[in-house]
């Protein structure tokens, strides 16, 4: 097998997962990250499915379970804090055979990175400014460092991928806005706390939630519908926008917004999907959200990113030649991801319900699901991955 030098843009979830499997297969990956260091913390994600199996094959299942939270229930409340509905999570654990946990996205990324941190070169604090493909490889130009030569380049740099922009162009039809904005932050010392219970309050077109983390930290999540995608430039402007959207809605919204004034890292972005006609061009290939983001509200984005990274590495090992590996990687995943994207679009009515009757119906469904016969079969359909994870010689 020919050893390939592969540049991977992005040290989130997909990038380090891909680097792990490529290094195991004898290739030489190099990770490139615009941030000055590994990002930690972040919003809490639910983790299950094929991505969980990839994590098990990487030997990090136990660590992920230790870092994760065994959420007991989701609780919907009224504007004065009274419980409207509660959904127990026991069914989620039954249908996934306990291969399900919830943890901060940054903790998952750090766990994956720890598997390769000492073996794979990582360039922090730099970004790719130009990709020039030639007969024998690709030449990458950098914002801060010298130009470098690689055999292949992988864009694992998220929804607003820099590599995708450089190689595929600025196609406005790639990122499909789904009509919602999302903001999230981890704050210290927030009260009250409801350990292992995800608390949520909804008003038409708006949803806010909190979840208690270890170390007296609390994750706050804001979702609201908006006719146009708009991410304010500054921290102050973002808080002001959340104040306008949520300040008069009741429950703990004013206290939550006040708490944001004490954080440095406020995640704020569109709820969008990435839909491309192809995931590769020449010696460049995309993976994770850069290739096919299902949206933050899809519930399985990190697991899918790990799955895509594993399969991309496996197809490179199987075929050797990227000209055969890239199409095989896409062929295995495209229909599967399309179904996940369709499912994610349906989740919008749950996370950002448009009307008061819609919220009442959603809460009624939550109550019914705790007791109705056949609920596990319904959950199994929602939590199933209708694709088998291949075995590769890596």
C-alpha positions as MATLAB code, in Angstrom:
seq = 'XXXXXXXXXXXXXXXXXXXXXXXXXXXXXXXXXXXXXXXXXXXXXXXXXXXXXXXXXXXXXXXXXXXXXXXXXXXXXXXXXXXXXXXXXXXXXXXXXXXXXXXXXXXXXXXXXXXXXXXXXXXXXXXXXXXXXXXXXXXXXXXXXXXXXXXXXXXXXXXXXXXXXXXXXXXXXXXXXXXXXXXXXXXXXXXXXXXXXXXXXXXXXXXXXXXXXXXXXXXXXXXXXXXXXXXXXXXXXXXXXXXXXXXXXXXXXXXXXXXXXXXXXXXXXXXXXXXXXXXXXXXXXXXXXXXXXXXXXXXXXXXXXXXXXXXXXXXXXXXXXXXXXXXXXXXXXXXXXXXXXXXXXXXXXXXXXXXXXXXXXXXXXXXXXXXXXXXXXXXXXXXXXXXXXXXXXX';
ca = [
       0.000    0.000    0.000;
       1.250    3.491   -0.885;
       1.448    5.792    2.114;
      -0.572    8.964    1.496;
       0.033   12.374    3.035;
      -3.456   13.673    3.794;
      -4.313   17.160    5.050;
      -7.460   17.311    7.182;
      -8.971   20.742    7.845;
     -10.873   20.747   11.136;
     -10.161   19.377   14.614;
     -13.712   18.770   15.727;
     -15.274   15.298   15.633;
     -14.947   14.153   12.000;
     -11.338   15.284   11.513;
      -9.686   13.474   14.442;
     -11.841   10.376   13.831;
     -10.607   10.241   10.249;
      -7.014   10.870   11.369;
      -7.234    7.959   13.827;
      -8.309    5.453   11.179;
      -5.945    6.776    8.516;
      -2.991    6.532   10.895;
      -3.992    2.961   11.811;
      -3.996    2.127    8.108;
      -0.456    3.453    7.685;
      -1.168    6.835    6.100;
       0.196   10.205    7.295;
      -2.647   12.578    8.216;
      -2.033   16.175    9.260;
      -4.763   18.038   11.142;
      -5.192   21.779   10.561;
      -7.297   23.922   12.893;
      -7.953   27.663   12.792;
      -8.528   27.834   16.573;
      -5.394   28.284   18.731;
      -6.154   25.151   20.725;
      -8.591   22.269   21.020;
     -12.107   23.497   21.709;
     -13.753   22.018   24.813;
     -17.216   22.135   26.403;
     -19.981   23.288   24.096;
     -23.593   22.266   23.806;
     -24.725   18.818   24.919;
     -25.344   16.237   22.202;
     -27.119   12.885   22.291;
     -24.825   10.106   21.112;
     -25.971    6.738   19.773;
     -26.225    4.690   16.596;
     -23.472    3.912   14.104;
     -21.264    6.637   15.545;
     -21.426    4.901   18.907;
     -20.250    1.693   17.240;
     -17.345    3.575   15.629;
     -16.412    4.881   19.075;
     -16.527    1.328   20.444;
     -14.179    0.166   17.680;
     -11.844    3.025   18.621;
     -11.772    1.790   22.217;
     -13.330    4.940   23.738;
     -16.811    3.695   24.646;
     -16.027    3.480   28.381;
     -14.561    6.990   28.493;
     -17.562    8.415   26.661;
     -19.965    6.728   29.070;
     -17.987    8.099   32.021;
     -18.063   11.619   30.607;
     -21.697   11.351   29.596;
     -24.929   11.924   31.474;
     -27.703    9.366   31.933;
     -30.530   11.845   31.357;
     -33.616   10.673   33.204;
     -36.296   12.772   31.538;
     -37.256   15.721   29.390;
     -39.617   18.122   31.134;
     -41.761   20.781   29.466;
     -42.898   23.607   31.769;
     -45.301   26.542   31.700;
     -44.288   30.197   31.930;
     -44.620   30.011   35.729;
     -42.595   26.800   36.023;
     -45.334   24.205   36.420;
     -44.833   20.899   34.612;
     -46.778   20.512   31.379;
     -45.366   17.145   30.334;
     -42.515   14.766   31.128;
     -40.943   12.215   28.813;
     -38.941    9.475   30.518;
     -35.756    8.371   28.711;
     -35.899    4.720   29.775;
     -37.320    3.807   26.363;
     -34.338    5.406   24.599;
     -31.968    3.196   26.575;
     -34.053    0.074   25.957;
     -34.207    0.451   22.183;
     -30.478    1.293   21.938;
     -29.486   -1.445   24.429;
     -27.915    1.265   26.613;
     -25.659    2.389   23.775;
     -26.883    5.928   24.312;
     -25.533    8.837   26.305;
     -25.560   12.635   26.369;
     -22.356   14.652   26.698;
     -20.828   18.011   25.738;
     -19.688   17.969   22.129;
     -16.269   19.280   23.136;
     -15.763   16.409   25.551;
     -16.438   13.917   22.771;
     -14.041   15.752   20.458;
     -11.318   15.802   23.136;
     -11.759   12.088   23.783;
     -11.359   11.312   20.084;
      -8.354   13.615   19.767;
      -6.660   11.938   22.731;
      -6.450    8.735   20.676;
      -4.123   10.392   18.135;
      -2.790   13.572   19.734;
       0.738   12.277   20.215;
       0.978   10.488   16.873;
      -0.591   12.822   14.328;
       0.771   16.251   13.454;
      -1.664   19.030   14.354;
      -1.310   22.623   13.181;
      -3.301   24.945   15.451;
      -3.946   28.631   14.811;
      -3.751   28.494   11.028;
      -6.108   28.102    8.081;
      -5.875   27.158    4.424;
      -6.103   30.108    2.017;
      -5.683   28.347   -1.333;
      -5.831   24.820   -2.740;
      -3.908   24.221   -5.953;
      -4.228   20.745   -7.426;
      -1.616   19.407   -9.819;
      -0.846   16.044  -11.402;
       0.971   14.615   -8.378;
      -0.970   16.131   -5.471;
      -2.229   19.372   -3.957;
      -0.339   22.454   -2.840;
      -1.879   24.217    0.162;
      -1.263   27.854    1.016;
      -1.750   28.971    4.628;
      -2.613   32.199    6.366;
       0.398   31.999    8.680;
       2.605   29.077    7.660;
       4.528   28.160    4.495;
       2.957   26.319    1.557;
       2.920   22.533    1.836;
       2.383   19.568   -0.457;
      -0.069   16.721    0.221;
      -1.525   13.854   -1.755;
      -5.115   14.576   -0.692;
      -7.076   17.170    1.273;
     -10.165   16.564    3.414;
     -12.602   19.265    4.462;
     -13.839   18.304    7.930;
     -14.407   21.914    8.911;
     -18.121   22.056    9.566;
     -21.282   23.662    8.259;
     -19.502   26.763    6.903;
     -16.552   24.790    5.518;
     -13.564   26.810    4.334;
     -12.292   23.927    2.176;
     -15.701   23.568    0.529;
     -15.695   27.287   -0.286;
     -12.163   27.201   -1.725;
     -12.619   24.091   -3.876;
     -16.336   23.919   -4.652;
     -16.976   27.683   -4.812;
     -19.398   30.012   -3.043;
     -22.614   28.287   -4.079;
     -25.508   29.898   -2.206;
     -27.620   26.795   -2.843;
     -25.361   24.556   -0.730;
     -26.381   25.708    2.750;
     -30.150   25.365    3.118;
     -31.505   27.496    5.947;
     -34.329   25.741    7.811;
     -35.919   28.841    9.296;
     -34.428   28.676   12.790;
     -31.559   30.216   14.717;
     -29.817   28.589   17.677;
     -27.649   29.859   20.521;
     -25.957   27.917   23.304;
     -23.585   28.579   26.174;
     -22.289   26.990   29.357;
     -22.658   29.226   32.418;
     -21.374   28.882   35.979;
     -23.414   28.845   39.165;
     -26.845   29.032   37.560;
     -29.805   28.275   39.815;
     -32.059   26.363   39.994;
     -30.604   23.000   38.978;
     -32.546   19.872   38.064;
     -29.899   17.185   37.817;
     -30.294   14.714   34.930;
     -33.482   16.422   33.743;
     -33.557   18.500   30.552;
     -35.847   21.430   31.340;
     -37.531   23.207   28.461;
     -40.030   26.007   27.993;
     -41.736   26.824   24.688;
     -43.677   29.722   23.260;
     -44.822   29.918   19.618;
     -41.707   29.862   17.464;
     -39.402   29.861   20.502;
     -37.841   27.244   22.780;
     -35.376   27.601   25.633;
     -33.814   24.830   27.695;
     -31.259   24.167   30.369;
     -29.338   21.130   31.560;
     -27.216   20.892   34.702;
     -23.612   19.797   34.135;
     -20.947   18.695   36.575;
     -18.865   21.288   38.384;
     -21.790   23.693   38.950;
     -22.017   24.388   35.201;
     -25.286   24.651   33.252;
     -25.855   24.483   29.519;
     -28.389   26.974   28.175;
     -29.975   26.483   24.745;
     -32.089   28.995   22.788;
     -33.954   28.180   19.553;
     -36.159   30.604   17.659;
     -37.725   30.889   14.238;
     -36.582   33.696   12.000;
     -37.552   34.620    8.460;
     -33.933   35.271    7.550;
     -30.612   33.875    8.721;
     -28.729   36.513   10.679;
     -25.800   35.947   13.043;
     -24.742   39.164   14.804;
     -21.035   39.885   14.733;
     -20.373   40.681   18.387;
     -21.134   39.007   21.696;
     -23.062   42.092   22.843;
     -25.199   42.120   19.694;
     -25.985   38.426   20.053;
     -27.174   38.850   23.619;
     -29.244   41.864   22.564;
     -30.951   39.777   19.877;
     -31.719   37.010   22.383;
     -33.075   39.659   24.749;
     -35.463   40.863   22.057;
     -36.587   37.321   21.217;
     -36.835   35.814   24.709;
     -36.788   38.635   27.266;
     -40.565   38.909   27.524;
     -41.487   35.231   27.323;
     -41.569   34.298   30.991;
     -40.238   31.307   32.948;
     -36.489   31.809   33.547;
     -35.763   33.556   30.245;
     -34.655   36.903   31.783;
     -32.338   35.114   34.236;
     -30.865   32.958   31.466;
     -30.117   35.976   29.299;
     -28.545   37.777   32.267;
     -26.309   34.742   32.822;
     -24.962   35.053   29.266;
     -23.304   38.331   30.207;
     -20.712   36.365   32.203;
     -19.614   33.957   29.446;
     -16.929   34.430   26.813;
     -18.054   31.701   24.422;
     -21.612   32.059   23.103;
     -22.365   29.701   20.215;
     -24.741   31.357   17.758;
     -25.595   29.994   14.311;
     -28.249   29.126   11.774;
     -30.082   25.818   11.748;
     -29.155   24.680    8.253;
     -28.454   21.645    6.129;
     -25.719   21.130    3.544;
     -26.844   19.454    0.324;
     -24.278   18.892   -2.406;
     -24.434   17.111   -5.747;
     -21.051   15.548   -4.949;
     -18.823   15.288   -1.891;
     -15.501   15.223   -3.741;
     -13.724   17.075   -6.476;
     -10.395   15.845   -7.740;
      -8.110   15.217   -4.761;
     -10.444   17.027   -2.332;
     -13.192   15.298   -0.358;
     -15.619   16.529    2.310;
     -16.754   14.722    5.437;
     -19.147   15.397    8.315;
     -21.113   18.656    8.345;
     -18.960   20.061    5.544;
     -20.353   17.390    3.215;
     -23.890   16.804    4.442;
     -24.872   18.588    7.658;
     -28.276   17.313    8.791;
     -28.666   20.356   11.160;
     -27.893   20.814   14.823;
     -31.472   19.843   15.681;
     -31.154   16.523   13.857;
     -29.864   14.872   17.015;
     -27.228   12.598   15.460;
     -24.809   14.868   13.624;
     -21.706   13.952   15.602;
     -22.351   10.238   15.291;
     -22.887   10.583   11.552;
     -19.652   12.576   11.238;
     -17.755    9.728   12.911;
     -19.475    7.196   10.667;
     -18.578    9.126    7.513;
     -14.962    9.507    8.649;
     -14.660    5.772    9.354;
     -16.132    4.809    5.988;
     -13.981    7.326    4.089;
     -10.845    5.880    5.690;
     -12.045    2.337    5.022;
     -12.744    2.975    1.349;
      -9.287    4.538    0.918;
      -7.770    1.394    2.428;
      -9.951   -0.876    0.295;
      -9.405    0.858   -3.046;
      -6.031    2.527   -2.594;
      -6.700    4.986   -5.409;
      -8.713    8.039   -4.312;
     -10.398    8.107   -7.727;
     -12.221    4.919   -6.771;
     -12.354    5.427   -2.992;
     -14.137    8.796   -3.017;
     -17.094    7.627   -5.170;
     -17.369    4.398   -3.146;
     -17.471    6.393    0.109;
     -20.254    8.585   -1.232;
     -22.192    5.678   -2.728;
     -22.314    3.912    0.649;
     -23.637    6.965    2.483;
     -25.635    9.280    0.241;
     -29.094    7.672    0.549;
     -28.569    7.017    4.248;
     -27.674   10.668    4.903;
     -30.561   11.903    2.739;
     -32.995    9.971    4.949;
     -31.380   11.459    8.064;
     -31.749   14.953    6.625;
     -35.420   14.361    5.854;
     -35.979   13.150    9.413;
     -34.141   16.186   10.833;
     -36.428   18.556    8.938;
     -39.405   16.958   10.651;
     -37.844   17.599   14.087;
     -38.275   21.355   13.629;
     -41.904   21.086   14.705;
     -40.716   19.613   18.010;
     -37.918   22.059   18.843;
     -39.497   25.256   17.525;
     -43.229   24.653   17.398;
     -44.997   27.452   15.557;
     -48.303   27.710   17.456;
     -49.723   27.336   20.958;
     -52.001   24.439   19.865;
     -48.928   22.795   18.345;
     -47.078   23.051   21.654;
     -50.078   21.567   23.475;
     -50.189   18.646   21.037;
     -46.438   18.025   21.371;
     -46.738   17.918   25.154;
     -49.709   15.574   24.902;
     -47.619   13.266   22.720;
     -44.837   13.326   25.340;
     -47.270   12.201   28.037;
     -48.738    9.464   25.831;
     -45.326    8.080   24.946;
     -44.635    7.274   28.603;
     -47.482    4.785   28.758;
     -48.644    3.813   25.288;
     -48.153    0.266   24.085;
     -45.825    0.076   21.127;
     -43.826    3.135   22.186;
     -40.575    1.164   21.997;
     -41.342    0.223   18.397;
     -41.937    3.893   17.601;
     -38.693    4.915   19.293;
     -36.798    2.120   17.556;
     -37.796    3.558   14.181;
     -36.558    6.993   15.207;
     -33.301    5.719   16.679;
     -32.455    3.058   14.134;
     -29.740    3.355   11.518;
     -30.854    1.393    8.465;
     -27.310    0.684    7.335;
     -24.730   -1.815    8.522;
     -21.309   -0.510    9.471;
     -18.742   -2.166    7.179;
     -15.682   -4.010    8.454;
     -12.427   -2.723    7.003;
      -8.855   -4.047    7.328;
      -7.668   -1.171    9.511;
];
